[in-house]
Amino acid sequence: MPRKLAISVAAFFLITAVSRAQADRGKQLEFFEKYVRPVLADNCFSCHGGAKIKGGVRLDRKAGVFRISEEPLVVPGHPQKSLLVKAIRHEIDAKMPPAPKKKLSAQAIDAITLWIKLGAAWPDEKETAKGLDPRKHWAFQPIKKPAAPSVKATAWLANPIDAFVLARLEARGLPPNPPADARTLIRRVYFDLIGLPPAFAAVDEFVKAWDAAGAKRNEAFAKLVDRLLASPRYGERWARHWLDVARYADTKGYVFQEERRYAYAYAYRDYVVKALNDDLPYDQFIIQQLAADRLVARGKAPAASQAAMGYLTLGRRFLNNIHDITDDRIDVVTRGLMGLTVACARCHDHKYDPIPTREYYGLYGVFTSSIEPKELPLLGAPELTKEYVDFQTRVAGLQKSVTDYQAKYQKELNANNRKHRDELRALQKKVDAFKATSRFAPPRGMVLVDRPNPGDARVLLRGSPNNPGPIVPRQFLTILSPGKPQRFTDGSGRLELAQAIASKDNPLTARVFVNRVWMHHFGQGLVGTPSDFGVRSEPPSHPELLDFLAATFMENGWSIKKLHKLILTSKTYQLSSAANARARAIDADNRLLTRANRRRLDFEALRDSLLAVSGQLDLKMGGAGVDITRAPWSKRRTLYAYVDRQNLPGVFRTFDFASPDSSNPQRFQTTVPQQALYLLNHPFVHEQVRALLKRPELEHVKDGAEKIQHLTRIVHGRSANVEEIRIGLQFLKTAAGISGPTRGMTPWERYTQALLLTNEFVFVD
C-alpha cells in the first residue's frame, strides 16, 4: 500500500473512532494523549516548551496553548480559525515545523485538526498537589478490609454495605429513600441480572411472596436473586458488559486486501457467557484470557479455555501495524483489568501516573514475544460428520493452492514482488473467507503462543520504530510490585503477567472489577472513571465501601455471583428512585445514594424486550454472529448480533452501542430523534407489534377492555387500572383517523405500539 494511502486510511479510522465518542471527554483526553501530545512533543516542544519559548509560543502547557490573543493558537471547535492548524498545514508564512524540518505527516495534521474540532480537550494541570508523591495515591495502596461504621438507624441495615452508605447519609443529615415496591424491584433485578422483563405471572408470584414475607422480605428477594443468577440468561446479560471492556467485534477493521472477518470471534463471546454462568473465579477468568495456552500445555485447564484469549486477539488490526496492535493489547490488559492508562507511556513517561516509558516497553516485550499461530487450536474434538469431512477436504484444497503458489513463485515472493504478493494474499483470503462463513467450521481458539526464542524489547524513543533506544526487561509495573519487580522468565512472560494482575496483592484488580459491577447495578460507579484509577481519577464516593467490596470479593474466592448477591440484597440497592427535593439540593448527582437511579434500557435490553413481549424471542445460545439489521428479522438475543467494527450498523449507533475500536468502560446515553423514529417506523418494531397481538392469550379476545388488560400485563407486567382502560378504549375509537408514519396500521396495532413507546417500558425505576 502506498504510504500516502496508508496514512489517509489510518486517519479516517482515527476520525471515525473518536467521532463516535464526541460527547465523552474521557475518550477525547485519551485521544489527545495518544495521538496529539506525542506529535507536539516530537516536533514542537524543543522550540516551544520548557525554558525555550520561541516567538512567545508555548505548546507544552495548557495556558500557553489557549492563551488569549487576536489570533489564537487554538480555537476549540474551529480548526479553520486556529493559528496552529494554519501553521502545520503551511497555509501561512510561519510554517511549522520550520525548514529544514519536514512538514508533519497527513495523519499527524488530521489528528491535531480533529482534536481541535472535537473541542481541544486538554487535561487539567492541577492534578497533584505540589510535592505529593503519586505513589501515595489511594488506588495504589494495599486493600485492607475496613470494619463497618457505626450508625444510628441500625434497624435499617440488611448487610454491611448499608452501614457504609448510611454513615455518609447521617453525616449529611439525609435519610435514605423508602424501599421500592415489589413490582418495581422485580423488574429492576430482572433487567440488572438477565436483561429481560419479568412476565406478569412471575411479577404476580413475587408480589404475593413479598407481601406474605413480612419481616422476612429480604429472604424472599434473596431467593429471587439466586434464581436469576442460576439462569443461563444471566451469563448472556453480563457477557455483554464484559465484551464492551474487551472491545469485542466480529471483524478486524480495515485491513486492505486480507479477509476482514474473524472466523472464530464468537468462540470468545461464548466462552465469556459460559464462564459467567459457571461462576468461574475472576482471578482464573483473568489468567485464562491472557495465558490459557500456557495452562492447557501444562494440563491445568481444558482445551476449550483457549477461546478466552480472544480478549487479546480480537482488537482492531490497524492495517497490520504490529506496534499499534501491541499497543492495543497493552491497553486492553492494563485499562480493562487494572484501570491504568499505561498506553499513555508509549511515547513518553506517563504525565501523571508513576509509569515510565521503559515499563511500557517491558510489557511491550511480553506481547512481541507472543505470536498468533497459523493453525488455531480446536476447542474440542469435532464430530466426524460427513459435513465436517467435506469442510476439511475443501479447506485442504484451498490451502494447497496457497502452498503450491508459494512453491512456484518463491523467488518472486522473496524479492517482495508486488504482483505475486497480492495474488498470494488473494488466495489466502479465499481460505480465510471460507472458514469464516462455513457453518461446519468447528470453533477454534484465537490464541497467542510464545515465540521459540522470546526476548526483551527496545524502548522506541518518542514511540518511533525508527528511533530505537535501550533494551528493557520484561517485567511487571514497579508501582504495583511489593518489592523490586522480578523479570519475567517463563517464556514470553504472559502467564507471569496474568498472575501478577490476578494476585490478591495487586491493589487495583479487585477494586476495578467491583466498581464495574457496582456501576452496572446503580448506573454509576463508586469511582466515576471506571477504567482510570490513576492519579487523575475521581476519588471514590465511598472509599471504605469500595475496599470492603474488594476485600470481600477476594475472600469469597473471587466469586462474581456472590458479589452480585451481596450488592443486591442490600437495602441500598432496593431503594426507590423517587426524587427528594432536599437530597437533590445537597447531592444533585446522587453520589451519596439517597435513592436508586432511574435508567433507560440499553440497546440490547430494549431489543430483547421487544422480542420477549411479542413472544418471538429465540433463546438459542452460542454460535456465529447473526445479522439483526435485515429482514427476515433475527429473533436471537442481541448479544449474538454480528458486530462489524468498520461498518457498525446505524441502529447500533443510534442507541449508543459501545464502539469496539478500543476498550470501552461505560456507555454514555444520548437522546436523539432517531431513537423515537426507530420505535415508530422501523419494520422490525412493527413486526413485533403484530406478533404480540397474535399471542395465544390475545388472539381470540373480542372484548376491548379485556384485551387492553392482557396487553398491559404482557408489556408492563401489571394490571391496567380503570382510567387506563377508559383512555385505551377512547384511543381505539379515534385511532382509525390518525395519519402519519403509522398509516396502514390497525387501531389495535397503534395502541400496542403506543404501549411499547411508554417510559414504563423503556425505563427501569
C-alpha positions in Angstrom: 0.0 0.0 0.0 1.4 3.5 -0.9 2.4 5.4 2.3 0.1 8.3 1.4 -2.9 5.9 1.1 -1.9 4.1 4.3 -1.8 7.4 6.2 -5.2 8.5 4.8 -6.8 5.3 5.7 -5.4 5.3 9.2 -6.5 8.9 9.7 -10.0 8.0 8.5 -10.4 5.3 11.1 -8.9 7.6 13.7 -11.6 10.1 12.9 -14.3 7.5 12.9 -13.3 6.1 16.3 -13.2 9.5 18.1 -16.3 10.9 16.4 -18.4 8.1 17.9 -17.3 9.4 21.4 -17.7 13.1 20.7 -19.6 13.6 24.0 -17.1 11.6 26.1 -14.4 13.9 27.5 -12.5 10.8 28.8 -12.2 9.5 25.2 -11.1 12.9 23.9 -8.4 13.1 26.6 -7.3 9.6 25.7 -7.1 10.6 22.0 -5.1 13.7 23.0 -2.6 11.7 25.0 -2.3 9.0 22.3 -2.2 11.0 19.1 -1.7 14.7 19.7 0.7 15.2 22.6 3.3 12.8 21.1 3.2 14.9 17.8 3.7 18.1 19.8 6.4 16.5 21.9 8.3 15.2 18.9 8.0 18.2 16.7 7.3 21.3 18.8 8.5 21.2 22.4 12.2 21.6 21.5 11.4 25.2 20.4 8.1 25.8 22.2 8.4 24.1 25.5 10.2 24.2 28.8 12.8 27.0 29.1 12.9 27.5 25.3 9.9 29.6 24.1 10.5 30.9 20.6 8.2 33.6 19.3 6.3 33.7 22.5 4.5 30.4 21.6 4.4 27.7 24.3 2.9 24.3 23.4 3.7 22.2 26.4 1.3 23.9 28.8 -2.4 24.4 28.7 -2.1 28.1 29.4 0.2 28.6 26.5 -1.9 26.7 24.0 -5.1 28.5 25.0 -3.7 32.0 25.6 -6.0 34.8 24.7 -4.8 36.8 21.7 -6.1 38.4 18.5 -5.2 35.3 16.5 -5.5 32.4 19.0 -3.3 29.3 18.5 -6.3 27.0 19.2 -10.0 27.8 18.9 -11.8 24.8 20.3 -14.3 23.5 17.8 -12.9 25.6 15.0 -9.7 24.3 13.4 -10.1 26.6 10.5 -9.8 29.6 12.9 -6.8 28.1 14.8 -3.3 29.5 14.0 -1.8 26.2 14.9 -3.6 24.4 12.2 -2.8 27.0 9.6 0.9 26.7 10.6 1.1 22.9 10.4 -0.7 23.0 7.1 1.8 25.6 5.8 -1.1 28.0 4.9 0.8 31.0 6.4 4.3 32.3 6.4 5.0 30.9 9.9 5.3 27.3 8.7 5.6 24.7 11.4 7.8 22.9 11.8 10.2 25.4 10.2 12.7 24.4 7.5 14.8 22.3 7.2 12.4 20.1 9.2 9.8 18.2 7.1 6.1 19.1 7.1 4.1 16.9 9.5 2.6 13.8 8.1 -1.0 13.9 6.9 -2.0 11.6 9.8 -0.5 14.0 12.4 -2.2 17.0 10.8 -5.5 15.2 10.7 -5.1 14.2 14.4 -4.5 17.8 15.5 -7.3 19.1 13.3 -9.8 16.6 14.6 -8.7 17.2 18.2 -9.5 20.9 17.8 -12.7 20.2 16.0 -13.9 18.0 18.9 -13.2 20.7 21.5 -9.5 20.5 22.0 -9.7 18.6 25.3 -6.6 19.2 27.4 -6.0 17.6 30.8 -6.2 19.8 33.9 -2.7 20.7 35.1 -3.6 20.8 38.8 -3.8 17.0 39.1 -1.5 16.7 42.1 -0.7 19.0 44.9 2.9 20.3 44.9 5.2 17.7 46.4 2.7 14.9 46.5 4.2 11.5 45.8 1.9 9.8 43.2 2.9 6.5 44.8 0.7 7.5 47.7 -2.3 7.8 45.6 -5.3 6.0 47.2 -5.7 3.4 44.4 -2.0 2.2 44.8 -2.4 1.4 48.5 -2.9 -2.2 49.7 -6.5 -3.3 50.1 -7.4 -3.6 53.8 -10.9 -4.7 54.8 -12.4 -1.9 56.9 -14.9 -2.6 59.7 -18.5 -1.4 59.0 -19.0 2.0 60.6 -21.4 2.6 63.5 -24.8 4.2 62.6 -27.8 5.4 64.5 -30.5 3.7 62.4 -29.2 0.1 62.9 -32.7 -1.4 62.2 -32.4 -0.2 58.6 -29.3 -2.3 57.8 -29.6 -5.5 55.8 -25.8 -6.1 55.3 -22.5 -4.1 55.8 -23.0 -2.2 52.5 -25.8 -0.3 54.1 -23.7 0.8 57.1 -21.1 2.4 54.8 -23.8 4.2 52.8 -26.0 5.2 55.8 -23.0 6.6 57.7 -22.4 9.1 54.9 -26.1 10.0 54.8 -26.4 10.5 58.5 -23.3 12.7 58.5 -25.1 15.0 56.0 -28.4 14.8 57.7 -30.1 12.9 54.9 -32.4 9.9 55.2 -32.4 7.2 52.6 -35.5 6.9 50.4 -38.2 4.4 51.3 -37.8 0.9 49.6 -39.1 0.3 46.1 -42.4 -1.6 45.8 -42.2 -5.3 44.9 -43.2 -4.8 41.3 -40.5 -2.2 40.7 -37.9 -4.3 42.5 -38.5 -7.5 40.5 -38.4 -5.5 37.2 -35.1 -3.8 38.3 -33.4 -7.0 39.3 -34.6 -8.9 36.2 -33.0 -6.3 33.9 -29.9 -6.0 36.0 -29.2 -9.7 36.1 -30.7 -11.2 32.9 -31.6 -8.2 30.7 -35.2 -9.3 30.1 -38.5 -8.2 31.5 -40.4 -10.4 34.0 -43.6 -12.0 32.8 -46.8 -11.0 34.5 -47.1 -14.4 36.2 -43.6 -14.0 37.7 -44.4 -10.5 38.9 -47.6 -11.6 40.5 -46.0 -14.6 42.2 -43.2 -12.4 43.6 -45.6 -9.7 44.8 -47.6 -12.3 46.7 -44.4 -13.8 48.3 -43.2 -10.3 49.2 -46.5 -9.3 50.8 -46.6 -12.6 52.7 -43.0 -12.5 53.9 -43.5 -9.5 56.2 -40.2 -9.0 58.1 -38.5 -11.7 56.0 -38.9 -9.9 52.7 -35.1 -9.8 52.2 -35.2 -13.6 52.2 -37.8 -13.7 49.6 -35.8 -11.3 47.5 -32.6 -13.3 48.0 -34.4 -16.4 46.6 -35.3 -14.4 43.5 -31.7 -13.3 43.1 -30.5 -16.9 43.4 -33.0 -18.0 40.7 -31.9 -15.3 38.3 -28.2 -15.9 38.9 -28.8 -19.6 38.1 -30.5 -18.7 34.8 -28.4 -19.1 31.6 -29.7 -15.7 30.7 -27.5 -14.2 33.4 -24.3 -15.1 31.6 -25.7 -13.6 28.4 -26.5 -10.3 30.0 -23.3 -9.9 31.9 -21.2 -11.1 29.0 -22.3 -8.1 27.0 -21.0 -5.8 29.8 -17.6 -7.5 29.6 -17.5 -7.5 25.8 -17.6 -3.7 25.9 -14.4 -3.8 28.0 -12.9 -6.4 25.7 -13.7 -4.3 22.6 -15.4 -7.3 21.0 -16.2 -7.4 17.3 -16.5 -10.0 14.6 -14.3 -8.1 12.2 -10.8 -6.7 12.1 -11.5 -3.2 10.9 -9.9 -2.0 7.7 -7.1 -4.5 6.6 -6.8 -3.7 2.9 -6.6 -6.9 0.9 -6.9 -9.7 3.5 -10.1 -11.3 4.9 -11.6 -8.8 7.2 -13.8 -11.2 9.3 -12.6 -13.1 12.3 -13.7 -16.7 11.7 -13.9 -17.6 15.4 -14.7 -14.4 17.3 -17.9 -15.9 18.5 -15.9 -18.6 20.4 -14.6 -15.8 22.8 -18.1 -14.4 23.3 -19.5 -17.9 24.1 -16.6 -18.5 26.4 -17.4 -15.4 28.4 -21.1 -16.4 28.7 -20.1 -19.9 30.0 -17.5 -18.6 32.4 -20.0 -16.2 34.0 -22.8 -18.8 34.2 -20.3 -21.3 35.7 -19.1 -18.6 38.1 -15.5 -19.1 37.1 -13.5 -17.3 39.8 -12.5 -13.9 38.4 -8.8 -14.4 39.0 -8.9 -17.5 36.9 -11.0 -15.6 34.3 -8.2 -13.1 34.0 -5.4 -15.7 33.8 -7.2 -17.7 31.1 -7.8 -14.6 29.0 -4.1 -13.8 28.9 -2.4 -17.2 29.1 -4.8 -20.1 28.5 -2.4 -21.6 26.0 0.2 -22.0 28.8 -2.3 -23.5 31.2 -3.5 -26.0 28.6 0.0 -27.0 27.7 0.6 -27.8 31.4 -2.7 -29.7 31.8 -4.1 -27.0 34.2 -7.0 -26.0 32.0 -9.3 -27.7 29.4 -8.7 -27.1 25.7 -12.0 -25.1 25.5 -10.5 -22.4 27.7 -8.2 -21.3 24.9 -11.2 -19.4 23.5 -10.6 -17.0 26.4 -7.6 -15.5 24.6 -9.9 -13.6 22.2 -9.6 -10.9 24.9 -6.1 -10.2 23.5 -6.5 -11.0 19.8 -10.0 -9.6 18.8 -8.9 -6.0 18.7 -8.5 -3.7 15.6 -5.7 -4.7 13.2 -4.5 -1.2 12.3 -3.5 -2.2 8.8 -1.4 -5.0 10.5 0.9 -2.4 12.1 2.4 -4.6 14.8 3.3 -1.6 17.0 -0.3 -0.4 17.1 -1.6 -4.0 17.6 0.7 -4.4 20.6 -0.3 -1.1 22.0 -3.9 -2.1 21.8 -3.2 -5.3 23.7 -1.3 -3.4 26.4 -4.2 -1.0 26.7 -7.0 -3.6 26.9 -5.0 -5.5 29.6 -4.0 -2.5 31.7 -7.0 -0.3 31.4 -9.5 -3.2 31.2 -8.2 -5.2 34.1 -6.4 -2.6 36.3 -7.8 0.8 35.4 -4.4 2.1 34.4 -3.8 4.1 31.2 -0.4 2.5 30.6 -0.6 3.1 26.9 -0.1 6.8 27.6 3.5 5.9 28.3 4.2 4.7 24.8 5.9 7.9 23.6 7.0 9.5 26.9 6.8 8.8 30.6 3.2 8.9 31.8 2.4 12.5 32.5 0.5 11.8 35.7 0.9 8.2 36.9 4.3 6.7 38.0 4.6 4.7 34.8 7.9 5.3 32.9 8.2 4.6 29.2 10.7 1.8 29.9 8.0 -0.1 31.8 5.6 0.3 28.9 8.2 -1.4 26.8 8.7 -4.0 29.4 5.1 -5.1 28.8 5.6 -4.5 25.0 8.3 -7.2 25.1 5.8 -9.7 26.6 3.4 -9.3 23.7 6.0 -9.1 20.9 7.4 -12.4 22.3 4.0 -13.9 21.5 2.6 -14.7 18.1 -0.7 -15.9 16.5 -0.1 -19.5 15.2 -1.1 -20.2 11.6 -3.2 -23.1 12.7 -5.5 -22.1 15.6 -6.2 -24.9 18.2 -9.6 -26.7 18.2 -11.6 -26.2 21.3 -12.6 -29.9 21.4 -12.6 -32.9 19.2 -15.1 -32.2 16.4 -17.7 -34.8 15.5 -16.7 -36.6 12.3 -19.8 -36.0 10.3 -19.9 -36.0 6.5 -20.3 -32.2 6.6 -17.2 -31.8 8.7 -15.2 -34.2 6.5 -16.3 -32.2 3.4 -15.4 -29.0 5.1 -11.9 -30.3 5.9 -11.5 -31.5 2.3 -12.4 -28.1 0.9 -10.1 -26.3 3.3 -7.2 -28.6 2.3 -7.8 -27.9 -1.4 -7.9 -24.2 -0.9 -4.8 -24.3 1.3 -3.0 -26.4 -1.2 -3.5 -23.6 -3.8 -1.7 -21.3 -1.4 1.3 -23.6 -0.8 1.5 -24.5 -4.5 1.7 -20.8 -5.4 4.3 -20.2 -2.7 6.5 -23.1 -4.1 6.1 -21.9 -7.7 6.9 -18.2 -7.1 9.2 -18.4 -4.1 11.9 -16.4 -5.8 9.5 -13.6 -6.7 7.9 -13.6 -3.3 11.3 -13.4 -1.6 12.0 -10.4 -3.8 8.8 -8.8 -2.5 7.3 -8.7 -6.0 4.0 -6.8 -5.5 2.0 -8.7 -8.2 2.8 -12.1 -6.8 2.5 -10.9 -3.2 -1.1 -9.6 -3.9 -2.0 -12.8 -5.7 -0.8 -14.9 -2.8 -2.8 -12.7 -0.4 -5.9 -13.2 -2.5 -5.5 -17.0 -2.4 -5.1 -16.9 1.4 -8.2 -14.6 1.6 -10.3 -17.4 0.0 -9.2 -19.8 2.6 -10.0 -17.4 5.5 -13.3 -16.4 3.9 -14.4 -20.0 3.6 -13.5 -20.7 7.2 -15.3 -17.5 8.3 -18.6 -18.3 6.5 -18.9 -22.1 6.6 -21.3 -23.3 9.3 -19.5 -26.6 9.5 -16.2 -25.0 10.7 -15.6 -26.2 14.3 -14.8 -23.5 16.8 -11.2 -22.7 17.4 -9.4 -20.5 20.0 -7.9 -17.3 18.7 -4.8 -17.7 20.8 -1.3 -16.3 21.2 1.6 -18.7 21.7 5.1 -17.9 22.8 7.8 -17.4 20.3 10.5 -20.1 20.3 13.0 -17.5 21.5 11.2 -14.8 23.4 13.2 -11.6 24.0 13.1 -8.2 25.6 12.2 -5.2 23.6 13.9 -1.9 23.0 12.4 1.4 24.0 11.1 3.2 20.9 12.1 6.7 21.6 9.1 9.0 21.2 7.2 5.9 20.1 9.1 5.8 16.8 10.2 2.4 15.4 12.9 4.3 13.6 14.4 5.5 16.8 15.2 2.5 19.0 16.6 3.0 22.4 17.9 0.7 25.2 16.7 -2.8 25.7 14.5 -3.2 28.8 13.5 -6.3 30.7 10.1 -7.9 30.6 8.6 -7.3 34.0 5.5 -6.0 35.9 4.9 -2.4 36.8 7.0 -1.2 39.7 4.2 0.8 41.3 2.2 -2.5 41.6 5.1 -4.7 42.8 5.5 -5.2 46.5 9.3 -5.0 46.1 11.6 -4.7 43.1 9.7 -6.2 40.2 11.0 -9.6 39.1 11.9 -10.2 35.5 9.6 -12.5 33.6 11.5 -15.6 32.6 8.7 -18.2 31.8 8.5 -17.9 28.0 7.0 -14.7 26.9 6.0 -13.8 30.4 2.3 -13.7 29.7 1.4 -16.2 32.4 3.6 -14.3 34.9 1.9 -11.1 33.9 -1.6 -12.6 34.3 -0.7 -14.0 37.7 0.6 -10.6 38.8 -2.6 -8.9 37.7 -4.8 -11.6 39.3 -2.8 -11.5 42.6 -4.5 -10.5 45.9 -1.5 -8.3 46.4 -2.4 -6.2 43.4 -4.2 -3.2 44.8 -6.1 -2.4 41.6 -7.6 -5.5 40.1 -10.3 -6.3 42.7 -11.1 -2.6 43.2 -11.6 -2.0 39.5 -13.8 -5.0 39.0 -16.2 -4.5 41.9 -16.5 -0.9 40.8 -17.6 -2.1 37.3 -20.2 -4.4 38.9 -21.5 -1.6 41.1 -21.7 0.7 38.2 -24.0 -1.6 36.2 -26.3 -2.1 39.2 -26.5 1.6 40.2 -25.9 3.4 36.9 -22.7 5.0 38.2 -19.6 3.6 39.9 -18.2 4.4 43.3 -15.3 5.7 41.2 -16.7 7.7 38.3 -13.8 6.8 36.0 -14.2 3.0 35.8 -11.1 2.4 33.5 -8.9 5.1 35.1 -7.9 4.6 38.7 -4.7 6.7 38.2 -3.7 9.9 39.8 -6.2 11.9 37.7 -9.1 9.6 38.5 -12.1 10.8 40.5 -11.8 9.8 44.2 -14.3 7.1 45.3 -17.6 8.5 46.7 -17.3 5.8 49.4 -13.7 4.7 49.7 -14.2 2.4 52.6 -17.1 0.7 50.9 -15.0 0.2 47.8 -12.3 -1.5 49.8 -14.9 -3.6 51.8 -16.3 -4.9 48.5 -12.9 -5.6 47.0 -11.6 -7.4 50.1 -14.9 -9.4 50.5 -14.8 -10.3 46.8 -11.3 -11.9 47.2 -12.3 -13.6 50.5 -15.2 -15.2 48.7 -12.8 -16.8 46.1 -13.3 -14.1 43.5 -16.9 -15.3 43.0 -18.8 -12.8 40.8 -22.2 -14.3 41.7 -21.5 -13.9 45.4 -20.6 -10.3 44.7 -23.9 -9.7 42.9 -25.8 -11.2 45.8 -24.1 -9.1 48.4 -24.9 -5.9 46.5 -28.4 -6.8 45.5 -29.5 -7.9 49.0 -28.5 -4.6 50.5 -31.2 -2.0 51.4 -29.2 0.5 49.4 -29.9 -1.4 46.1 -33.6 -1.7 47.0 -34.3 2.0 47.5 -37.0 3.7 45.4 -36.0 6.1 42.7 -38.4 8.9 43.8 -36.9 12.4 43.8 -36.4 14.1 47.1 -36.1 17.9 46.9 -33.8 18.3 49.9 -31.5 15.4 48.8 -31.3 16.9 45.3 -30.3 20.3 46.6 -27.5 18.7 48.7 -26.5 15.9 46.4 -27.7 16.5 42.8 -25.7 13.7 41.3 -26.9 11.2 43.9 -23.3 10.3 44.9 -24.4 9.7 48.5 -27.0 7.2 47.3 -30.2 8.5 48.9 -32.2 6.9 46.1 -31.9 4.5 43.2 -31.1 6.0 39.8 -33.7 5.7 37.1 -32.1 4.2 33.9 -33.1 3.8 30.3 -32.8 0.4 28.8 -29.6 -0.1 26.7 -29.9 -1.3 23.1 -29.6 -5.0 23.9 -32.2 -4.9 26.7 -34.6 -2.8 24.6 -34.5 -5.0 21.5 -34.6 -8.2 23.6 -37.6 -6.9 25.5 -39.5 -6.2 22.3 -38.9 -9.8 21.2 -39.8 -11.1 24.7 -43.2 -9.4 25.0 -44.0 -10.3 21.4 -43.4 -14.0 22.2 -40.8 -14.1 19.4 -37.5 -14.3 21.4 -35.3 -17.2 20.3 -33.3 -18.4 23.4 -30.8 -20.5 21.4 -27.4 -19.9 22.9 -24.0 -19.6 21.2 -22.7 -19.8 17.6 -21.6 -17.4 14.9 -23.0 -13.8 14.9 -26.3 -13.2 13.2 -27.3 -10.2 11.1 -30.1 -8.3 13.0 -30.3 -5.4 10.6 -32.1 -7.0 7.7 -35.4 -8.9 7.1 -36.2 -11.6 7.8 -35.5 -10.2 11.3 -33.5 -12.4 13.5 -35.2 -13.3 16.8 -31.9 -14.2 18.6 -30.8 -12.2 21.6 -28.9 -9.0 20.7 -25.8 -10.4 22.3 -25.5 -12.7 19.3 -25.6 -9.9 16.7 -22.8 -9.7 14.2 -20.6 -6.7 15.2 -18.9 -5.2 12.2 -16.2 -2.9 13.6 -15.6 -1.0 10.4 -19.3 -0.5 9.4 -21.2 -0.5 12.7 -24.9 -0.5 11.7 -26.8 2.7 12.2 -29.2 1.2 14.7 -26.3 0.3 16.9 -25.0 3.9 16.8 -28.5 5.3 17.3 -28.9 3.5 20.6 -25.4 4.2 21.9 -23.8 0.8 21.4 -20.2 0.7 22.7 -17.6 1.4 20.0 -15.5 -1.7 19.5 -12.4 0.3 18.4 -11.0 0.3 21.9 -11.8 -0.9 25.4 -15.0 0.8 26.4 -15.6 1.2 30.2 -19.0 2.8 30.1 -21.8 3.7 27.7 -23.0 7.3 27.6 -26.6 7.7 26.8 -27.8 10.2 24.2 -31.4 11.3 23.5 -31.8 11.9 19.8 -34.9 11.9 17.5 -33.7 8.9 15.6 -34.4 6.7 18.7 -38.1 7.6 18.7 -38.3 7.4 14.9 -36.9 3.9 15.1 -39.6 2.8 17.5 -42.3 4.5 15.5 -41.3 3.5 12.0 -38.9 0.5 11.8 -40.3 -2.7 10.2 -38.7 -4.8 13.0 -40.8 -2.9 15.6 -44.0 -3.2 13.5 -43.4 -7.0 13.2 -43.1 -7.3 17.0 -46.4 -5.3 17.4 -48.2 -7.7 15.0 -46.7 -10.8 16.7 -47.7 -9.5 20.1 -51.3 -9.2 19.1 -51.2 -12.8 17.8 -50.1 -14.3 21.1 -52.4 -17.1 22.2 -53.8 -15.2 25.2 -54.8 -12.3 22.9 -55.7 -13.8 19.5 -59.3 -14.7 20.3 -60.2 -11.9 22.8 -63.0 -9.8 21.5 -63.8 -7.5 24.4 -61.8 -4.3 24.2 -61.3 -3.8 27.9 -60.2 -7.4 28.4 -57.7 -7.1 25.5 -56.3 -3.9 27.0 -55.9 -5.7 30.3 -54.0 -8.6 28.6 -51.7 -6.2 26.7 -50.9 -4.2 29.8 -50.0 -7.3 31.7 -47.7 -8.5 28.8 -46.0 -5.2 28.2 -45.9 -3.6 31.7 -46.1 -6.7 33.8 -49.1 -5.4 35.8 -52.8 -5.0 35.5 -54.3 -1.9 33.9 -56.4 0.4 36.1 -59.9 1.7 35.3 -58.6 5.0 33.9 -56.0 3.3 31.7 -58.8 1.1 30.2 -61.0 4.1 29.6 -58.2 6.1 27.9 -57.3 3.0 25.8 -60.9 2.4 24.6 -61.1 6.1 23.7 -57.8 5.9 21.8 -59.1 2.9 19.8 -62.2 4.9 18.7 -60.1 7.7 17.3 -57.1 5.7 16.1 -58.6 4.9 12.7 -58.4 8.5 11.6 -54.7 9.0 12.6 -52.4 9.8 9.7 -48.7 9.9 9.5 -46.0 7.2 9.8 -48.4 4.7 11.3 -50.8 4.8 8.4 -51.8 1.3 7.4 -51.7 0.0 11.0 -54.9 -1.1 12.6 -56.1 0.7 15.7 -55.0 -2.2 17.9 -51.6 -2.2 16.3 -51.3 1.6 17.0 -52.4 1.1 20.6 -49.9 -1.7 21.2 -47.1 0.3 19.7 -48.0 3.2 22.0 -47.6 0.9 25.0 -44.1 -0.1 23.7 -43.2 3.6 23.4 -44.1 4.4 27.1 -41.4 5.3 29.6 -42.7 2.5 31.7 -41.5 0.0 29.1 -38.3 1.8 28.1 -37.0 2.8 31.6 -36.2 0.9 34.8 -37.0 2.6 38.1 
